[in-house]
Amino acid sequence: MSTEHQQYSTENQADKIHEYAREHNLKIVRTYADEGKSGLRIDGRQALQQLIKDVEAGSTDFQVILVYDVSRWGRFQDTDEGAYYEFVCRRAGIQVAYCAEQFENNGNAMSNLIKSLKRSMAGEYSRELSTKVFAGQCRLIREGFRQGGPAGYGLRRVLVDQSGTTKGELSRGEHKSLQTDRVILVPGPDAEVQIVNDIYGWFIDDGLTETEIAARLNTAGIQTDLQRAWTRATVQEVLSNEKYIGNNVYNRVSFKLKQTRVANTPDAWVRKEAAFVAVVAPARFYVAQGILRARSHRYSRGELLERLRHLLAQRGFLSGLVIDETEGMPSTATYVHHFGSLIRAYDAVGFSPDRDYRYIEINQWLRRMHPEIVHQTEQQIALVGGHVQRDPTTDLLRLNNELTISIVLARCHQLGSGRLRWKPRFDTGLVPDITVVVRLERTNREVLDYYLLPRLDFGGDGLQMAEQNAIEIESYRFDTLDYLYSMAKRVRLNRAA
């Protein structure tokens, strides 16, 4: 169920399914429920994923699957997807029955026709609903109300009722509780507002780059609204977002029907000017936009390589520092964006650095791999019935409100002798109960094995691992994370009188 209708509440669906079971002399032995989840995609619907997994594995203790109606498989935009999941069940010898439909799902031509029609209707319902919701959001934007997202540094979200009366400030993570309430933006504390204006001054008057501004803020011990260090991207967000001059802008990026994320052109944006109190003078803001546009010349791949070859001929070597400090050269970020890394750009112009920079690409690969492993671990724990919460800032997992788990990738280093070494870097500030060390194989592209290290035995950061380790380390080694998942599984105990 999503949150759209009382008709599809968990209770109403369960009542109808139990009624159908009584009428057909069936005993319900297991329930798979995805509460409050969108039916547009199977992603995030862990109960449905578990159902299909159980069916395909042949580990089911039931012969019939009772579904409220055809649309409960999902309102997929590809109608064949819902049909596929039903086919998987029937192929395994399990019958599918629809409790609220007016037809028997017996495989005859009429039932197949009706199911196909209803799958199309379910997908069309989502498309129509998406259009209506988008129109409603655009109307609220034009009325000057905020539609989701954090306020940003120097701003705060404030809740107002339908008459515009202020009800109070919303902290990070808090949401409105009444459908008629609305959210607006207001200037934050004076100290933050002053920092925002300082950023514009450093950029416009002093000619500092975003990276230099970030370094200045970090040196002063000033953090972002998320209590993190400043980066080039967070500074540029302050310099380029129209909310700082009070404009309400929406639909810059769209993700309709959860299909494809699209960066929309400015003509498709929905805006309300002067919706909020400005933090920065509009004249200062537009000067900053002019500077940003002047620097954002779009280079072709040929232009980038030609400039890089010319710089190589002039200096005799290349580096990120040389590129960024040379007047008229595109930034290193531009080369990384077009070629994937500086090393690939160097290769394209025939330059080989004296130093082996492959570790840079390996680090980029590890930064992409880590969230994937964390997400996969979350999913697997949920599939076995465990409860897991992830801290979005640290990626620390809290398991069943009992244990904290940190996942660390240990890259492989090859010594001159050919032997392999791994040195996991623990975040001692997190003090998790268990640290999962994911050792990577020789190329640092695939997982080799896992070590589940308890804090009581491995609390420091001086661990170095070889291909063969002492027994007190090897006793914690596993080929998979199945043991960790089994720790998350809940088992019902029978209590004796």
C-alpha positions as CSV (number, residue, x, y, z in Angstrom):
1,M,0.0,0.0,0.0
2,S,1.0,3.6,-0.5
3,T,-0.8,6.4,1.3
4,E,-3.3,7.3,-1.3
5,H,-6.7,5.8,-0.3
6,Q,-8.4,4.4,2.8
7,Q,-9.6,1.7,0.4
8,Y,-6.0,0.3,0.3
9,S,-5.2,0.6,4.0
10,T,-3.5,-2.4,5.5
11,E,-6.5,-3.1,7.7
12,N,-9.1,-3.0,4.8
13,Q,-7.0,-5.3,2.6
14,A,-6.4,-7.7,5.5
15,D,-10.2,-7.9,6.3
16,K,-11.0,-8.7,2.7
17,I,-8.3,-11.3,2.4
18,H,-9.4,-13.0,5.6
19,E,-13.0,-13.0,4.4
20,Y,-11.9,-14.6,1.1
21,A,-9.9,-17.2,3.0
22,R,-12.9,-18.2,5.2
23,E,-15.2,-18.5,2.3
24,H,-12.7,-20.8,0.4
25,N,-11.7,-22.8,3.5
26,L,-8.1,-21.5,3.4
27,K,-5.7,-21.0,6.3
28,I,-3.5,-17.9,6.2
29,V,0.0,-18.9,7.3
30,R,2.1,-15.9,6.3
31,T,1.7,-12.3,5.4
32,Y,3.9,-10.1,3.1
33,A,3.0,-6.4,3.6
34,D,4.8,-3.3,2.2
35,E,3.2,-0.5,4.2
36,G,3.5,3.1,3.0
37,K,5.5,2.1,-0.1
38,S,5.1,3.3,-3.6
39,G,4.0,0.7,-6.1
40,L,5.7,2.3,-9.1
41,R,8.8,0.2,-8.7
42,I,9.8,-2.9,-6.8
43,D,12.8,-1.1,-5.3
44,G,12.2,-0.5,-1.6
45,R,9.4,-3.1,-1.5
46,Q,11.2,-5.6,0.6
47,A,8.2,-7.8,1.4
48,L,7.4,-8.3,-2.3
49,Q,11.1,-9.0,-3.0
50,Q,11.1,-11.6,-0.1
51,L,7.9,-13.2,-1.5
52,I,9.5,-13.7,-4.9
53,K,12.7,-14.9,-3.3
54,D,10.9,-17.5,-1.2
55,V,8.9,-18.7,-4.2
56,E,11.9,-19.0,-6.5
57,A,13.9,-20.8,-3.7
58,G,11.1,-23.3,-3.2
59,S,11.1,-22.6,0.6
60,T,7.4,-21.8,0.8
61,D,4.9,-23.3,3.2
62,F,1.8,-22.3,1.3
63,Q,0.0,-23.2,-1.9
64,V,-2.0,-20.1,-2.7
65,I,-1.1,-16.4,-2.6
66,L,-4.0,-14.1,-1.8
67,V,-3.8,-10.6,-3.3
68,Y,-6.3,-7.9,-2.7
69,D,-6.6,-6.9,-6.3
70,V,-4.5,-6.8,-9.5
71,S,-3.0,-3.4,-8.8
72,R,-1.4,-4.6,-5.5
73,W,1.5,-6.2,-7.4
74,G,2.3,-2.6,-8.3
75,R,1.2,0.3,-10.5
76,F,4.1,-0.4,-12.9
77,Q,4.5,1.7,-16.0
78,D,5.4,-1.5,-17.9
79,T,2.3,-3.7,-17.5
80,D,4.4,-6.8,-18.2
81,E,6.2,-6.4,-14.8
82,G,3.2,-7.2,-12.7
83,A,2.3,-10.1,-15.0
84,Y,5.9,-11.4,-14.6
85,Y,5.7,-11.7,-10.8
86,E,2.4,-13.6,-11.1
87,F,4.0,-15.9,-13.7
88,V,6.9,-16.6,-11.3
89,C,4.5,-17.8,-8.7
90,R,2.4,-19.9,-11.0
91,R,5.6,-21.4,-12.5
92,A,6.5,-22.6,-9.0
93,G,3.1,-24.3,-8.7
94,I,1.6,-21.7,-6.5
95,Q,-1.9,-20.3,-7.3
96,V,-2.6,-16.6,-7.2
97,A,-6.1,-15.5,-6.2
98,Y,-7.5,-11.9,-6.2
99,C,-9.8,-11.4,-3.3
100,A,-11.5,-8.1,-4.3
101,E,-11.9,-8.8,-8.1
102,Q,-15.1,-9.9,-9.8
103,F,-13.4,-12.7,-11.7
104,E,-11.8,-16.0,-11.0
105,N,-8.1,-16.1,-11.8
106,N,-8.3,-19.4,-13.6
107,G,-6.2,-18.6,-16.7
108,N,-9.0,-18.5,-19.2
109,A,-9.1,-15.9,-22.0
110,M,-11.5,-13.6,-20.2
111,S,-9.6,-13.4,-16.9
112,N,-6.3,-12.8,-18.8
113,L,-8.0,-10.0,-20.7
114,I,-9.4,-8.4,-17.6
115,K,-6.0,-8.7,-15.8
116,S,-4.2,-7.1,-18.7
117,L,-6.7,-4.2,-18.7
118,K,-6.5,-3.7,-15.0
119,R,-2.7,-3.6,-15.1
120,S,-2.9,-0.9,-17.8
121,M,-5.5,1.0,-15.7
122,A,-3.2,0.8,-12.6
123,G,-0.3,2.3,-14.6
124,E,-2.5,4.9,-16.1
125,Y,-3.9,5.8,-12.6
126,S,-0.3,6.6,-11.5
127,R,0.3,8.8,-14.6
128,E,-2.9,10.7,-14.0
129,L,-2.1,11.1,-10.3
130,S,1.4,12.3,-11.0
131,T,0.0,15.0,-13.3
132,K,-2.5,16.1,-10.7
133,V,0.1,16.2,-7.9
134,F,2.5,18.1,-10.0
135,A,-0.1,20.7,-10.9
136,G,-1.0,21.1,-7.2
137,Q,2.7,21.5,-6.2
138,C,3.2,24.1,-8.9
139,R,0.2,26.0,-7.6
140,L,1.6,26.0,-4.1
141,I,5.0,27.2,-5.4
142,R,3.4,30.1,-7.1
143,E,1.6,31.0,-3.9
144,G,5.0,31.2,-2.2
145,F,5.2,27.9,-0.2
146,R,8.2,25.6,0.1
147,Q,7.9,22.1,-1.4
148,G,10.3,19.9,0.5
149,G,14.1,19.9,0.8
150,P,16.4,21.3,3.5
151,A,16.3,25.1,4.1
152,G,20.1,25.5,3.5
153,Y,22.7,27.5,5.4
154,G,21.5,30.9,6.6
155,L,17.8,29.9,6.2
156,R,15.2,28.2,8.3
157,R,11.9,26.4,7.6
158,V,8.8,27.8,9.4
159,L,5.4,26.2,9.6
160,V,2.3,28.4,8.9
161,D,-1.4,27.5,8.9
162,Q,-3.9,28.0,6.1
163,S,-4.4,31.7,7.1
164,G,-0.6,32.4,7.1
165,T,-0.2,32.5,10.9
166,T,3.2,31.3,12.0
167,K,3.1,28.1,14.1
168,G,6.8,27.6,14.7
169,E,10.1,26.6,13.3
170,L,10.7,23.1,11.9
171,S,13.9,21.4,12.9
172,R,15.9,19.2,10.5
173,G,13.9,16.0,9.9
174,E,10.6,17.5,11.1
175,H,7.6,17.7,8.8
176,K,4.1,19.2,8.9
177,S,1.4,17.1,10.5
178,L,-1.7,18.8,9.0
179,Q,-2.5,18.7,5.3
180,T,-3.7,22.3,5.4
181,D,-0.4,23.6,6.9
182,R,2.3,25.1,4.7
183,V,6.1,25.7,4.9
184,I,8.0,28.9,4.1
185,L,11.6,30.0,4.4
186,V,12.8,32.8,6.7
187,P,16.3,34.1,7.4
188,G,18.3,32.1,10.0
189,P,20.4,33.5,12.9
190,D,22.2,36.8,12.2
191,A,25.6,35.1,12.4
192,E,24.7,32.7,9.6
193,V,23.2,35.5,7.5
194,Q,26.4,37.5,7.9
195,I,28.5,34.4,6.8
196,V,26.3,34.1,3.7
197,N,27.0,37.7,2.8
198,D,30.7,37.3,3.6
199,I,30.7,34.4,1.1
200,Y,29.3,36.7,-1.6
201,G,31.8,39.4,-0.6
202,W,34.8,37.1,-0.9
203,F,33.6,35.8,-4.2
204,I,32.7,39.1,-5.8
205,D,35.0,41.7,-4.2
206,D,38.1,39.6,-3.3
207,G,37.9,37.2,-6.3
208,L,38.2,34.0,-4.2
209,T,37.2,30.7,-5.8
210,E,34.7,28.4,-4.2
211,T,37.5,26.1,-3.0
212,E,39.3,29.0,-1.4
213,I,36.1,30.2,0.3
214,A,35.5,26.7,1.6
215,A,39.0,26.5,3.0
216,R,38.6,29.9,4.7
217,L,35.3,28.8,6.4
218,N,36.8,25.4,7.5
219,T,39.9,27.2,8.9
220,A,37.6,29.4,11.0
221,G,35.8,26.3,12.3
222,I,32.5,27.2,10.6
223,Q,30.3,24.2,9.5
224,T,27.5,23.9,7.0
225,D,23.8,23.5,8.0
226,L,24.4,19.7,8.1
227,Q,27.3,20.1,10.5
228,R,29.9,19.2,7.9
229,A,33.0,20.8,6.4
230,W,32.5,23.2,3.5
231,T,33.3,22.0,0.0
232,R,33.4,23.7,-3.4
233,A,29.9,22.3,-4.1
234,T,28.4,23.6,-0.8
235,V,29.8,27.1,-1.4
236,Q,28.6,27.1,-5.0
237,E,25.1,26.2,-3.7
238,V,25.0,29.3,-1.6
239,L,26.3,31.4,-4.5
240,S,23.8,30.1,-7.1
241,N,20.5,29.2,-5.4
242,E,17.8,31.8,-5.9
243,K,16.3,31.1,-2.5
244,Y,18.9,33.5,-1.0
245,I,17.2,36.4,-2.7
246,G,13.7,35.1,-1.7
247,N,12.7,33.4,-5.0
248,N,10.8,30.1,-4.8
249,V,12.0,27.8,-7.6
250,Y,10.7,24.3,-8.4
251,N,11.1,21.6,-11.0
252,R,14.8,22.2,-11.8
253,V,15.1,18.4,-11.6
254,S,12.3,16.0,-12.1
255,F,11.9,12.3,-11.3
256,K,8.4,11.6,-12.5
257,L,7.0,8.2,-11.9
258,K,10.4,7.1,-10.5
259,Q,11.6,6.4,-14.0
260,T,14.4,8.8,-15.1
261,R,15.9,11.7,-13.3
262,V,16.0,14.7,-15.7
263,A,17.7,18.1,-15.3
264,N,15.1,20.5,-16.7
265,T,16.0,23.6,-18.8
266,P,15.2,27.0,-17.1
267,D,12.1,27.4,-19.3
268,A,10.5,24.4,-17.5
269,W,11.2,25.8,-14.0
270,V,8.3,26.9,-11.9
271,R,9.0,30.1,-9.9
272,K,7.6,32.7,-7.5
273,E,9.8,35.8,-7.1
274,A,10.0,37.5,-3.8
275,A,8.2,34.7,-2.0
276,F,10.5,34.9,1.1
277,V,12.6,37.5,2.8
278,A,15.9,37.9,1.0
279,V,19.1,37.1,2.8
280,V,21.3,38.6,0.0
281,A,20.7,41.8,-1.9
282,P,19.5,40.8,-5.4
283,A,22.1,43.1,-7.1
284,R,24.9,41.1,-5.4
285,F,23.3,37.8,-6.3
286,Y,23.1,38.6,-10.0
287,V,26.7,39.9,-10.1
288,A,27.7,36.5,-8.7
289,Q,25.7,34.8,-11.4
290,G,27.5,36.8,-14.1
291,I,30.8,35.6,-12.7
292,L,29.7,32.0,-12.6
293,R,28.3,32.2,-16.2
294,A,31.6,33.7,-17.5
295,R,33.5,30.8,-16.1
296,S,31.1,28.1,-17.4
297,H,32.1,28.1,-21.0
298,R,31.3,24.7,-22.4
299,Y,34.4,23.1,-23.9
300,S,34.3,20.4,-26.5
301,R,36.4,17.3,-26.0
302,G,38.7,18.5,-28.8
303,E,39.2,21.9,-27.2
304,L,40.0,20.4,-23.9
305,L,42.6,18.1,-25.4
306,E,44.1,20.9,-27.5
307,R,44.6,23.1,-24.4
308,L,46.0,20.3,-22.4
309,R,48.6,19.5,-25.2
310,H,49.5,23.1,-25.4
311,L,50.1,23.3,-21.6
312,L,52.2,20.1,-21.8
313,A,54.3,21.5,-24.5
314,Q,54.8,24.7,-22.5
315,R,55.6,23.1,-19.1
316,G,56.9,19.7,-20.0
317,F,54.7,18.0,-17.4
318,L,51.1,18.1,-16.1
319,S,49.5,18.1,-12.7
320,G,46.2,19.1,-11.2
321,L,47.9,22.1,-9.5
322,V,49.5,23.3,-12.8
323,I,46.1,23.0,-14.7
324,D,44.2,24.9,-12.0
325,E,46.8,27.7,-11.7
326,T,47.3,28.3,-15.4
327,E,45.3,31.3,-16.6
328,G,42.7,30.4,-19.3
329,M,42.8,26.7,-18.6
330,P,39.6,24.8,-17.8
331,S,39.6,23.5,-14.3
332,T,40.6,20.0,-13.3
333,A,37.0,19.3,-12.4
334,T,36.1,20.0,-16.1
335,Y,38.6,17.4,-17.2
336,V,37.4,14.8,-14.6
337,H,33.8,15.5,-15.8
338,H,34.6,14.9,-19.5
339,F,37.2,12.0,-19.2
340,G,36.3,10.4,-15.9
341,S,39.7,11.2,-14.3
342,L,42.8,13.3,-14.9
343,I,44.8,10.1,-15.6
344,R,42.6,9.4,-18.6
345,A,42.9,12.9,-19.9
346,Y,46.7,12.6,-19.5
347,D,46.7,9.4,-21.5
348,A,44.7,11.1,-24.3
349,V,47.6,13.6,-24.8
350,G,50.4,11.1,-24.4
351,F,51.6,12.1,-20.9
352,S,52.6,9.5,-18.3
353,P,53.2,10.8,-14.8
354,D,56.3,9.7,-13.0
355,R,54.2,8.8,-10.0
356,D,51.7,5.9,-10.2
357,Y,48.3,7.6,-9.8
358,R,46.2,4.5,-10.2
359,Y,45.3,4.8,-6.5
360,I,43.2,7.8,-7.4
361,E,40.9,5.8,-9.6
362,I,40.9,3.0,-7.0
363,N,39.7,5.5,-4.4
364,Q,37.0,6.8,-6.7
365,W,35.9,3.2,-7.2
366,L,35.9,2.5,-3.5
367,R,33.8,5.6,-2.8
368,R,31.2,4.3,-5.2
369,M,31.4,0.7,-3.9
370,H,30.9,1.5,-0.2
371,P,27.4,2.9,-0.3
372,E,26.3,0.0,-2.5
373,I,27.6,-2.5,0.1
374,V,25.9,-0.6,2.9
375,H,22.6,-0.5,1.0
376,Q,22.8,-4.2,0.1
377,T,23.5,-5.0,3.8
378,E,20.4,-3.0,4.8
379,Q,18.3,-4.9,2.3
380,Q,19.4,-8.3,3.4
381,I,18.9,-7.6,7.1
382,A,15.4,-6.4,6.3
383,L,14.7,-9.5,4.3
384,V,15.4,-11.8,7.3
385,G,13.1,-9.7,9.4
386,G,15.7,-7.6,11.2
387,H,15.2,-3.9,11.9
388,V,18.0,-1.6,10.7
389,Q,18.5,2.1,10.8
390,R,21.3,3.9,9.0
391,D,22.8,7.2,10.1
392,P,22.9,9.3,6.8
393,T,25.9,11.2,8.0
394,T,28.2,8.3,9.1
395,D,26.6,5.3,7.4
396,L,26.6,3.6,10.9
397,L,23.9,0.9,11.0
398,R,21.9,0.3,14.1
399,L,20.6,-3.3,14.2
400,N,17.4,-4.2,16.1
401,N,18.1,-1.2,18.4
402,E,20.7,-3.3,20.0
403,L,24.0,-3.3,18.0
404,T,25.8,-0.7,16.0
405,I,27.7,-1.8,12.9
406,S,30.3,0.0,10.8
407,I,31.3,-1.2,7.3
408,V,34.9,-0.5,6.3
409,L,36.5,-1.3,2.9
410,A,40.1,-2.5,3.1
411,R,42.0,-2.0,-0.1
412,C,44.6,-4.5,-1.2
413,H,48.3,-3.4,-1.4
414,Q,50.9,-5.5,-3.2
415,L,54.4,-5.3,-1.7
416,G,57.5,-5.4,-3.8
417,S,57.9,-9.1,-2.9
418,G,54.5,-9.9,-4.4
419,R,52.8,-10.5,-1.0
420,L,49.5,-8.8,-0.3
421,R,48.6,-6.6,2.7
422,W,45.4,-4.9,4.0
423,K,45.3,-2.1,6.5
424,P,41.7,-1.3,7.6
425,R,41.1,2.2,8.7
426,F,38.6,2.3,11.6
427,D,36.7,5.4,12.5
428,T,37.5,5.5,16.2
429,G,35.0,8.3,16.7
430,L,32.1,6.0,15.9
431,V,32.9,3.2,18.4
432,P,30.6,0.6,16.7
433,D,29.9,-2.7,18.4
434,I,31.0,-4.6,15.3
435,T,33.2,-3.4,12.5
436,V,32.7,-5.3,9.2
437,V,36.0,-5.2,7.3
438,V,35.4,-5.9,3.6
439,R,38.7,-7.1,2.2
440,L,39.1,-6.5,-1.5
441,E,41.0,-8.8,-3.9
442,R,44.2,-7.9,-5.7
443,T,42.6,-5.5,-8.3
444,N,40.5,-3.8,-5.6
445,R,37.4,-4.3,-7.8
446,E,35.8,-7.4,-6.1
447,V,35.2,-8.5,-2.6
448,L,37.6,-11.2,-1.3
449,D,36.1,-11.9,2.2
450,Y,34.7,-10.4,5.3
451,Y,35.9,-10.0,8.9
452,L,33.3,-9.3,11.7
453,L,35.4,-7.7,14.3
454,P,33.9,-6.9,17.8
455,R,34.9,-3.7,19.4
456,L,36.0,-5.5,22.6
457,D,38.8,-7.3,20.8
458,F,39.6,-4.7,18.0
459,G,39.1,-1.2,19.4
460,G,42.2,0.5,17.9
461,D,43.3,1.4,14.4
462,G,46.6,-0.5,14.3
463,L,45.4,-3.7,12.6
464,Q,47.3,-4.9,9.5
465,M,46.2,-8.0,7.7
466,A,48.1,-10.5,5.5
467,E,47.0,-13.3,3.3
468,Q,47.4,-15.6,6.3
469,N,46.7,-14.1,9.7
470,A,46.9,-15.3,13.3
471,I,44.0,-17.5,14.6
472,E,42.6,-14.7,16.8
473,I,42.0,-12.7,13.6
474,E,41.1,-15.6,11.2
475,S,38.4,-16.8,13.7
476,Y,36.4,-13.8,12.6
477,R,36.7,-14.3,8.9
478,F,33.7,-15.3,6.7
479,D,33.2,-15.8,3.0
480,T,29.8,-14.1,3.0
481,L,27.8,-11.9,5.4
482,D,25.2,-14.6,6.1
483,Y,26.4,-14.9,9.7
484,L,25.8,-11.2,10.2
485,Y,22.3,-11.5,8.6
486,S,21.6,-14.5,10.9
487,M,22.4,-12.2,13.9
488,A,19.6,-9.9,12.8
489,K,17.0,-12.6,12.4
490,R,14.3,-12.7,15.0
491,V,13.3,-16.1,16.4
492,R,10.1,-16.8,18.4
493,L,10.7,-18.6,21.7
494,N,8.0,-20.8,23.2
495,R,7.7,-20.0,26.9
496,A,7.0,-22.9,29.2
497,A,4.6,-22.4,32.1
